[in-house]
Amino acid sequence: MFVEARTRPVLAEVCRRLGYHDLNVTLLRHHTNAVYAVGDVVIKISPGDHGLDRVRGMVAVVHWLVERGFPTVGLHPGLVQPLRVRAPE
């Protein structure tokens, strides 16, 4: 089940890889994706049942929008995305 209790460990691992603390995060949305704000960074976590190709497609759309100057949240330059992080069982 895709609930906050399952996405928090994934969030912690992403924060660790970025060098951020996961203590001062704000949950912005938790529905089809989990969206957290960590300082000035937005972390979006997709459910495990979203195929990797689907997530790659989302990343490609964000790149496309940014390249055209569309006002959207861009991708973090510090990590190749999508980033695959497994939630603990």
MINU-857982 format. One line per 8 residues: number of its first residue (from 1); for each residue x, y, z of N, C-alpha, C, O, CB. Coordinates in Angstrom, 2 decimals, decimal comma. Glycine has a CB too. Layout:
BEGIN
NUM = X:Y:Z:X:Y:Z:X:Y:Z:X:Y:Z:X:Y:Z ~ ... $
***
This chain:
BEGIN
1 = 0,84:-1,18:0,00:0,00:0,00:0,00:0,89:1,25:0,00:1,89:1,30:0,71:-0,95:-0,01:1,22 ~ 0,51:2,25:-0,80:1,30:3,47:-0,97:0,84:4,51:0,04:-0,06:5,31:-0,22:1,18:4,02:-2,42 ~ 1,48:4,48:1,22:1,13:5,39:2,31:2,40:6,07:2,81:3,52:5,64:2,51:0,41:4,63:3,48 ~ 2,22:7,15:3,58:3,36:7,93:4,04:4,36:7,09:4,83:5,57:7,30:4,71:2,88:9,08:4,90 ~ 3,88:6,17:5,63:4,79:5,33:6,42:5,75:4,53:5,54:6,85:4,20:5,97:3,99:4,38:7,31 ~ 5,34:4,24:4,31:6,22:3,49:3,39:7,12:4,41:2,58:8,18:3,98:2,12:5,38:2,65:2,45 ~ 6,71:5,67:2,40:7,55:6,56:1,59:8,59:7,30:2,43:9,59:7,77:1,89:6,68:7,58:0,85 ~ 8,38:7,40:3,72:9,35:8,10:4,58:10,74:7,46:4,55:11,73:8,19:4,48:8,84:8,13:6,03 $
9 = 10,87:6,12:4,59:12,21:5,54:4,49:12,87:5,81:3,14:14,09:5,99:3,06:12,14:4,04:4,73 ~ 12,08:5,83:2,08:12,61:6,16:0,75:13,08:7,61:0,75:14,16:7,92:0,26:11,53:5,92:-0,36 ~ 12,27:8,49:1,30:12,63:9,90:1,42:13,94:10,06:2,19:14,81:10,83:1,79:11,50:10,69:2,13 ~ 14,09:9,33:3,28:15,32:9,41:4,09:16,54:9,02:3,27:17,59:9,65:3,38:15,20:8,51:5,33 ~ 16,41:7,98:2,45:17,54:7,54:1,62:17,87:8,57:0,54:19,04:8,83:0,28:17,22:6,18:0,98 ~ 16,86:9,15:-0,08:17,10:10,18:-1,09:17,78:11,38:-0,44:18,74:11,92:-1,00:15,77:10,61:-1,77 ~ 17,30:11,79:0,71:17,93:12,91:1,44:19,38:12,58:1,76:20,25:13,44:1,62:17,16:13,22:2,73 ~ 19,65:11,36:2,18:21,02:10,96:2,50:21,91:11,10:1,26:23,03:11,61:1,35:21,06:9,50:3,02 $
17 = 21,41:10,63:0,11:22,20:10,71:-1,12:22,45:12,14:-1,57:23,46:12,44:-2,19:21,52:9,94:-2,24 ~ 21,52:13,04:-1,24:21,66:14,45:-1,61:22,44:15,26:-0,57:22,83:16,39:-0,84:20,30:15,06:-1,81 ~ 22,65:14,67:0,61:23,34:15,39:1,67:22,42:16,30:2,47:22,88:17,26:3,08:24,45:16,20:1,09 ~ 21,12:16,00:2,47:20,14:16,77:3,24:19,69:15,95:4,44:19,78:14,73:4,45:18,92:17,16:2,35 ~ 19,22:16,65:5,46:18,61:15,97:6,61:17,14:15,76:6,31:16,50:16,61:5,69:18,80:16,80:7,92 ~ 16,59:14,64:6,73:15,17:14,36:6,47:14,29:14,74:7,65:13,13:14,33:7,71:14,98:12,88:6,14 ~ 14,81:15,52:8,59:14,04:15,90:9,76:13,09:17,06:9,50:11,98:17,10:10,04:14,97:16,25:10,89 ~ 13,51:18,00:8,68:12,71:19,20:8,43:12,09:19,15:7,04:12,32:20,03:6,21:13,57:20,46:8,58 $
25 = 11,29:18,14:6,80:10,62:18,02:5,51:9,15:18,37:5,68:8,59:18,26:6,77:10,79:16,59:4,93 ~ 8,55:18,78:4,58:7,12:19,08:4,57:6,46:18,20:3,53:6,86:18,19:2,36:6,87:20,59:4,28 ~ 5,46:17,47:3,95:4,68:16,68:3,00:3,77:17,63:2,25:2,93:18,30:2,85:3,85:15,55:3,73 ~ 3,93:17,69:0,93:3,10:18,57:0,11:1,88:17,85:-0,44:0,80:18,42:-0,55:3,93:19,14:-1,04 ~ 2,07:16,57:-0,77:0,98:15,80:-1,36:1,30:14,33:-1,24:2,46:13,92:-1,35:0,74:16,20:-2,85 ~ 0,29:13,53:-1,03:0,48:12,08:-0,99:-0,77:11,43:-1,56:-1,73:11,16:-0,84:0,77:11,57:0,46 ~ -0,73:11,20:-2,86:-1,86:10,58:-3,54:-1,30:9,61:-4,56:-0,91:8,50:-4,20:-2,80:11,66:-4,22 ~ -1,25:9,98:-5,82:-0,66:9,10:-6,82:0,86:9,08:-6,72:1,50:8,12:-7,15:-1,09:9,53:-8,22 $
33 = 1,43:10,14:-6,16:2,85:10,25:-5,86:2,97:10,89:-4,49:2,05:11,55:-4,01:3,62:11,10:-6,96 ~ 4,10:10,67:-3,85:4,39:11,39:-2,61:5,30:12,54:-2,98:6,31:12,35:-3,66:5,05:10,45:-1,52 ~ 4,95:13,74:-2,53:5,73:14,92:-2,86:6,11:15,61:-1,56:5,24:16,00:-0,78:4,94:15,88:-3,82 ~ 7,41:15,76:-1,34:7,94:16,36:-0,13:8,80:17,56:-0,49:9,47:17,56:-1,53:8,75:15,33:0,69 ~ 8,79:18,58:0,37:9,71:19,70:0,24:10,79:19,54:1,30:10,49:19,33:2,48:8,98:21,08:0,38 ~ 12,03:19,64:0,87:13,18:19,58:1,77:13,98:20,84:1,48:14,77:20,88:0,54:14,04:18,25:1,57 ~ 13,78:21,85:2,29:14,39:23,14:1,99:13,82:23,66:0,68:12,61:23,78:0,53:15,95:23,03:1,90 ~ 14,72:23,97:-0,27:14,25:24,45:-1,56:14,21:23,35:-2,62:14,15:23,64:-3,82:15,15:25,58:-2,03 $
41 = 14,26:22,10:-2,19:14,22:20,95:-3,09:12,89:20,22:-2,93:12,39:20,05:-1,81:15,42:19,98:-2,82 ~ 12,33:19,80:-4,05:11,10:19,00:-4,03:11,48:17,57:-4,40:12,16:17,35:-5,41:10,01:19,57:-5,01 ~ 11,05:16,62:-3,58:11,32:15,20:-3,84:9,99:14,53:-4,14:9,05:14,58:-3,34:12,04:14,51:-2,62 ~ 9,93:13,90:-5,30:8,72:13,21:-5,74:9,01:11,71:-5,75:9,96:11,25:-6,38:8,26:13,70:-7,15 ~ 8,17:10,96:-5,04:8,34:9,51:-4,95:7,15:8,85:-5,61:6,00:9,09:-5,25:8,48:9,05:-3,46 ~ 7,45:8,01:-6,60:6,39:7,29:-7,31:6,19:5,93:-6,68:7,13:5,35:-6,13:6,74:7,14:-8,80 ~ 4,97:5,41:-6,74:4,73:4,07:-6,20:5,54:3,01:-6,95:5,89:3,18:-8,12:3,23:3,73:-6,28 ~ 5,83:1,94:-6,26:6,60:0,85:-6,86:5,95:0,21:-8,06:6,63:-0,39:-8,89:6,85:-0,19:-5,85 $
49 = 4,62:0,34:-8,18:3,96:-0,28:-9,32:4,01:0,57:-10,58:3,56:0,14:-11,64:2,53:-0,58:-8,97 ~ 4,56:1,80:-10,47:4,81:2,59:-11,67:6,05:2,01:-12,33:7,12:1,98:-11,71:4,99:4,14:-11,35 ~ 5,92:1,56:-13,53:7,06:0,97:-14,22:8,17:1,99:-14,44:7,91:3,19:-14,51:6,63:0,38:-15,55 ~ 9,39:1,50:-14,54:10,54:2,37:-14,74:10,41:3,17:-16,03:10,81:4,34:-16,07:11,83:1,55:-14,76 ~ 9,85:2,58:-17,07:9,66:3,31:-18,33:8,71:4,49:-18,13:8,93:5,56:-18,69:9,12:2,37:-19,42 ~ 7,67:4,30:-17,34:6,72:5,38:-17,07:7,41:6,52:-16,33:7,21:7,69:-16,66:5,52:4,85:-16,24 ~ 8,22:6,18:-15,34:8,91:7,20:-14,57:9,94:7,91:-15,45:10,10:9,13:-15,35:9,58:6,59:-13,32 ~ 10,65:7,18:-16,30:11,59:7,80:-17,24:10,86:8,77:-18,16:11,39:9,83:-18,50:12,32:6,71:-18,07 $
57 = 9,65:8,40:-18,55:8,84:9,29:-19,38:8,52:10,59:-18,66:8,57:11,67:-19,25:7,55:8,60:-19,80 ~ 8,20:10,49:-17,36:7,93:11,70:-16,57:9,16:12,60:-16,49:9,06:13,82:-16,61:7,47:11,32:-15,15 ~ 10,31:11,98:-16,30:11,57:12,73:-16,23:11,83:13,41:-17,58:12,25:14,57:-17,62:12,76:11,79:-15,84 ~ 11,59:12,71:-18,67:11,79:13,29:-20,00:10,87:14,48:-20,23:11,28:15,48:-20,83:11,55:12,22:-21,09 ~ 9,65:14,40:-19,76:8,71:15,52:-19,91:9,21:16,74:-19,13:9,13:17,86:-19,62:7,30:15,12:-19,43 ~ 9,71:16,51:-17,92:10,24:17,63:-17,12:11,41:18,28:-17,85:11,48:19,51:-17,93:10,67:17,15:-15,71 ~ 12,33:17,48:-18,39:13,46:18,03:-19,16:12,94:18,87:-20,34:13,42:19,97:-20,59:14,39:16,89:-19,67 ~ 11,97:18,33:-21,03:11,39:19,00:-22,20:10,78:20,34:-21,81:11,00:21,34:-22,48:10,32:18,10:-22,87 $
65 = 10,01:20,35:-20,72:9,38:21,59:-20,26:10,42:22,64:-19,86:10,30:23,81:-20,22:8,45:21,31:-19,07 ~ 11,44:22,21:-19,12:12,49:23,13:-18,66:13,23:23,71:-19,87:13,51:24,91:-19,90:13,47:22,41:-17,71 ~ 13,56:22,87:-20,85:14,27:23,34:-22,05:13,49:24,41:-22,80:14,09:25,25:-23,47:14,55:22,17:-22,97 ~ 12,18:24,39:-22,69:11,33:25,35:-23,38:10,94:26,54:-22,51:10,14:27,39:-22,91:10,09:24,67:-23,88 ~ 11,52:26,59:-21,30:11,27:27,72:-20,43:9,91:27,71:-19,74:9,45:28,73:-19,24:11,40:28,96:-21,19 ~ 9,27:26,55:-19,73:7,97:26,44:-19,06:8,18:26,52:-17,55:9,10:25,89:-17,02:7,25:25,10:-19,46 ~ 7,34:27,28:-16,85:7,51:27,40:-15,39:7,13:26,11:-14,67:5,95:25,85:-14,41:6,67:28,58:-14,85 ~ 8,11:25,34:-14,37:7,91:24,06:-13,68:9,07:23,82:-12,74:10,10:24,49:-12,82:7,76:22,89:-14,70 $
73 = 8,91:22,87:-11,85:10,00:22,49:-10,95:10,97:21,61:-11,74:10,59:20,55:-12,23:9,46:21,74:-9,67 ~ 12,20:22,07:-11,86:13,20:21,31:-12,60:13,77:20,17:-11,76:13,46:20,03:-10,58:14,33:22,23:-13,05 ~ 14,59:19,37:-12,39:15,20:18,23:-11,72:16,49:18,65:-11,01:17,18:19,56:-11,45:15,50:17,11:-12,72 ~ 16,79:17,99:-9,91:17,99:18,29:-9,14:19,21:17,91:-9,99:19,29:16,80:-10,50:18,00:17,51:-7,77 ~ 20,16:18,83:-10,13:21,32:18,54:-10,96:22,32:17,59:-10,32:23,25:17,13:-10,99:22,01:19,81:-11,31 ~ 22,15:17,27:-9,03:23,12:16,46:-8,31:22,95:14,96:-8,46:23,79:14,19:-8,00:23,07:16,80:-6,89 ~ 21,86:14,54:-9,10:21,60:13,10:-9,25:21,07:12,79:-10,63:20,29:13,56:-11,19:20,62:12,61:-8,18 ~ 21,49:11,67:-11,18:20,89:11,18:-12,41:19,50:10,67:-12,05:19,33:9,93:-11,07:21,77:10,05:-13,10 $
81 = 18,51:11,06:-12,83:17,13:10,67:-12,51:16,49:9,96:-13,69:16,84:10,24:-14,84:16,30:11,90:-12,11 ~ 15,58:9,06:-13,43:15,02:8,74:-12,13:16,01:7,97:-11,26:16,89:7,26:-11,75:13,74:7,94:-12,29 ~ 15,84:8,14:-9,99:16,67:7,47:-8,99:15,85:6,32:-8,41:14,74:6,53:-7,94:17,15:8,46:-7,86 ~ 16,39:5,13:-8,45:15,66:3,98:-7,94:16,09:3,69:-6,50:17,26:3,41:-6,23:15,89:2,74:-8,84 ~ 15,13:3,77:-5,60:15,38:3,51:-4,18:14,32:2,54:-3,72:13,13:2,79:-3,89:15,36:4,82:-3,33 ~ 14,72:1,45:-3,14:13,76:0,45:-2,67:13,39:0,73:-1,23:14,24:1,01:-0,38:14,33:-0,97:-2,82 ~ 12,09:0,64:-0,97:11,61:0,78:0,41:11,95:-0,49:1,17:11,88:-1,58:0,61:10,06:1,06:0,45 ~ 12,30:-0,37:2,42:12,55:-1,57:3,23:11,29:-2,41:3,33:10,18:-1,89:3,40:13,05:-1,19:4,63 $
89 = 11,47:-3,69:3,33:10,31:-4,61:3,43:9,78:-4,65:4,85:8,81:-5,36:5,12:10,70:-6,04:2,97 $
***
